[in-house]
Amino acid sequence: MEEVTKRNQEMSNSNKLNLSGIGIGTVVLTTVYTAVLASQLLATKHKVDYLYYKEITQNK
């Protein structure tokens, strides 16, 4: 009986470690994804600014 309880505790600890690993992986992937989106947004903003000021200076 004690052996079954010990196995259940070991499995529970293993499951907790797996969930922790999945949680950490999720945070890392979300951070990377957010950084990629932010860099794309910033690049688009720079391009729009460039085209806007180019248009203004050519029309003067």
C-alpha positions in Angstrom: 0.0 0.0 0.0 2.8 2.4 0.9 4.5 1.5 -2.4 1.4 2.6 -4.4 1.2 5.9 -2.4 4.9 6.5 -3.1 4.4 5.9 -6.8 1.4 8.3 -6.9 3.5 11.0 -5.1 6.3 10.5 -7.6 3.9 10.8 -10.6 2.3 13.9 -9.0 5.8 15.5 -8.7 6.6 14.5 -12.2 3.3 16.1 -13.5 4.0 19.3 -11.5 7.5 19.5 -13.1 6.0 18.9 -16.6 3.4 21.6 -16.0 6.1 24.0 -14.8 8.1 23.3 -17.9 5.1 23.9 -20.1 4.3 27.1 -18.3 7.9 28.4 -18.6 7.9 27.5 -22.3 4.6 29.3 -22.9 5.9 32.4 -21.3 9.1 32.3 -23.4 7.2 31.7 -26.6 4.7 34.5 -25.8 7.6 36.9 -25.1 9.3 36.1 -28.4 6.1 36.4 -30.3 5.3 39.8 -28.8 8.8 41.0 -29.6 8.5 39.9 -33.2 5.1 41.6 -33.5 6.5 44.8 -31.9 9.5 44.9 -34.3 7.2 44.4 -37.3 4.9 47.2 -36.1 7.9 49.5 -35.6 9.3 48.7 -39.0 5.9 49.5 -40.6 5.7 52.8 -38.6 9.2 53.8 -39.9 8.2 53.0 -43.5 4.9 55.0 -43.2 6.8 57.9 -41.6 9.4 57.8 -44.4 6.7 57.7 -47.1 4.7 60.5 -45.5 7.7 62.9 -45.1 8.9 62.0 -48.6 5.5 63.0 -50.0 5.5 66.2 -48.0 8.9 67.2 -49.1 8.3 66.4 -52.8 5.1 68.4 -52.9 6.6 71.7 -51.6 
